Amino acid sequence: MRFRITMFVGLVLLMAGCADAEPTEIAPVEPTTIAELDAAVSLAAEGLLEQGTIPIAVVAFAWDDPERITRYEWIDYRPAGEVIAVSRNIDDETTAAVSRANEKWMGARISMGDTYPWRAESLSTTIPETVGAVGDLIAMTTQETPDLTERDPAVEHEATVQRASDGSELWTLVIPNAAGATVATRQWIINPGGLLQFHRISADDQSFSPEERTVVYEYGIEEEDDDPAPIIVPELGTELSLDDLGLPNSLRDIE
């Protein structure tokens, strides 16, 4: 079974809304500066981090087949530092998970049919790459969008913004190489509430991203009235079970 997620290439798909809702007007794409893009994204990322709980889904697609998912990551992050994170590599059938609660880390994994039960871990050996999604989110609050600090200052990057009447914004950054050819495109969608909702990285040059053509981050935001459930603390010695961690069905069904 293949899992498909919506690839937002513009605000029209994001803001179609309900049939009885007021139609949303989409403004033309406007050129902007990297400084303006950084300021908008950093403010939206800061607002997201201030939410009570932030589920993040990360899905990566292969170069040889843009519809084939190579890995997925799911993180339920809390501003206090609590986290439950799952990372699954589809090709080698490896699944890893970590949980941090009460200032203690635990880890478990399944690799090629072998199971490694939950055990206490040190911070340095426990965090898989999956938590990098949170790191990217935090990095956005520094007003330096990820990967931009290493850009060639002699190469001009193209930044644009597209705004909608409901307050949503689509910010796009095109990253060229020294010859001027596009090697990657990054997009951020800010929702009407001013919070970061979506982040996509698409590589047009395999030398920029040799393993994955596109990585999509989708940020779930709990309603203010919701009472978020506490971070799950697995029992030491028990086997990793995705059903027990709150992983969405749409991710568990990926094969």
Buried (B, 14 or more C-beta within 10 A) or exposed (E): EEBEBEBBBBBEEBBEEEEEEEEBEBEEBEEBEBEEBBEBBBBBBBBBBEBBBBBBBBBBBBBEEEEBBBBBBBBBBBEEEBBBBBBBBBEEEBBBBBBBBEEEBBBBBBEEEEEEBBEEBEEEEBBBBBBBBBEBBEBBBEBBBBBBEEBEEEEEBBBBBBBBEBEBBBBBBBBBBEEEEBBBBBBBBBBBEBBBBBBBBBBBBEEBBEEBBBBBBBBBBBEEEEEEEEBBBBEEEEEBEBEEBBBEEBBBEBE
